[in-house]
Amino acid sequence: MNGLSDVRLTLHSQELVAGHDQGMQPTAIRNAPSCLGRWGLLWHRLHTRKALLELTPEQLRDVGLSHEQAKEEALKPFWRL
């Protein structure tokens, strides 16, 4: 897996949080494989976010992200969701 689903899940979780603020029930979403420990999760986030910076406009369109969304996600520190 190249980590693109990690970003999509993060963006989707933000939508779910927004829905929770409107009275919906929260849903737990994992951003990485459940077998990873804490350090593995941080490593996974670091590398998948860096991979976003290398995607072409066509690849970003395929995963449903704008250049601005990808850049915003890629520049987040790896310890933040």
HELIX and SHEET records of a PDB file:
HELIX    1   1 LEU A    4  ASP A   21  1                                  18    
HELIX    2   2 ARG A   38  LEU A   52  1                                  15    
HELIX    3   3 PRO A   57  VAL A   63  1                                   7    
HELIX    4   4 HIS A   67  ALA A   74  1                                   8    
END                                                                             
